[in-house]
Amino acid sequence: MQTKKIINDGNKAVDEMLEGVLAAHPRHLHSVPGSPRSIVAVDGPRPGKVGLVIGGGSGHEPTFLGYVGKGLADAAAIGNVFASPPPDPILECAKAVSGGAGVLFMYGNYAGDVMNFDMAAEMAAMEDIEVRTVLTTDDVASAPRAEREKRRGVAGNFFIFKAAGAACDRMLPFDECERIARKANDHTFTMGVALGPCSLPQTRRPNFEIGEDEMEIGMGIHGEPGVARGKLRSADEITDEMMDRILDEMAPSRGDRVAVLVNSLGSTPLMELYIMNRRVKRRLDDIGVEIHASWVGNYCTSLEMAGASVTLMHLDGELTTMLDHPCDCAMFRAG
Amino acid sequence: MAAIDTARLKDMFGAIAAAIETERDRLCALDGVIGDADHGIAMALGFNAARDAVAALDSSIDPTALLNTAAKAFLNAVGASSGPLYATAFMRAAASVKGKQSLDDADVVTMFQAMAKGIADRGKATIGEKTMIDAWLPAADAAVAAHHNGGGLPQSLSAAVEAARAGMEATKSMIATKGRSARLGERSVGHVDPGAASALIVIEAVRKALC
């Protein structure tokens, strides 16, 4: 059975989406002439500023292109659905945002992305653009704590890109931007749960099977199987399981401050996200951890997948400043 | 048998593209079990792009230029993991036959070996990690061995196909340690690696087109 989608041609879905995005957000976004998969901020890149290029597969909107804009990312390289962009559009992004102070590549830790972005970084070096890379690895379910560098990057991208983008926008030196980006990643923890599959526009078939009464804890944002499958439980129980793992790693002290992101994987509605957020707040209250700011909604999706993730960023003064720094993107504004 | 010229190499890319297109949904389904269900799509996009790019080339072009064109077309159509891996394979293949206008049996075996080595280098993978390398490296070794034993190209590439098939089957019992399925750990056991499955399809198509 094929899934229902509002598309014209599965093979053209990404390019037609981009056409629509540019039509909707001309004040924020444009593409590099001749490289339609390189989306650049109208306002943002400037001489002396470290350029921030993010990117990855499509299907996670508003990640990545929604976070391109003044105060956040300068450009996003857009891949096919759930597939890394090739090196060329990444290189074009780097060239478009290079202000002579270096370019930071930030993206989720996936083998394909690493190969393509590394090739692009080598090509940029040949054009005298210095590139440094910070991978996001916030998904606590995807590898043991001792192997943090092997973890996937998921919804925590939102906080990590935000902090790095602020550092770049504040005209901090390259070393500082890189340090803050790494610190933001180290302080960010995400845990997800999936209730139902999504389907790629080209196949329109569910990308995994799951029983009517089942959920998958720790599922990745491309439908990669998670760490355990179990019976669907209540919102409080699911949220507790996520919070237990996140708090165990974060180990916050009483009086510490966090930022909260309760994110839909696509089709899970706000009602359910807010029910989860209620439990997140209670759990944090219980241990005396203060919420600096919360975001609830679709921030890093997997097409129409049912499910949600909870992300906490463990804040200090510096990361708080970066989160509070204003930004103005096509699909996200702060400050 | 006749040496392989650029027309035959164009046919080879056509044959691979056709074989992958036929198996596209099966590859996606395999990938859905332990990955993100897009492997068949990426491979079909890549080989269709490579086929079209080389088909448009003038027939006077040499194999090296043809293989480099295929590499670039594949990479830019796909990205993903398979993009850099197969693009590197074709770039290494191109370098391995530099200066030749047509390829004899030894050249094809050398080219085949260069492809496998390129994939292994780019992916930093070794045997036993449940990747396409588990099909490609044994296939290249088998082709070289058959060639050294005096076999012609049909023997070499048949040996490659059989070794690739055995390698693919072996991935079923492996625990993934590379690529997206690595996060699954022991839950990856019991499933064939989709990259190894598509490698077998590619290698079979190469044999059919060149022999």
Interface residues (C-beta under 8 A of the other chain):
Chain A: N11 G57 G79 N80 V81 F82 A83 S84 P85 P86 P87 D88 Y110 A111 G112 M115 N116 M119 S142 A143 K150 R152 L200 Q202 T203 R205 P206 N207 F208 G220 H222 G223 E224 P225
Chain B: D25 C28 A29 G32 V33 I34 G35 D36 A37 D38 G40 I41 A42 L45 L75 N76 A77 V78 G79 A80 S81 S82 G83 P84 L85 R122 G123 K178 G179 R180 S181 A182 R183 L184 R187
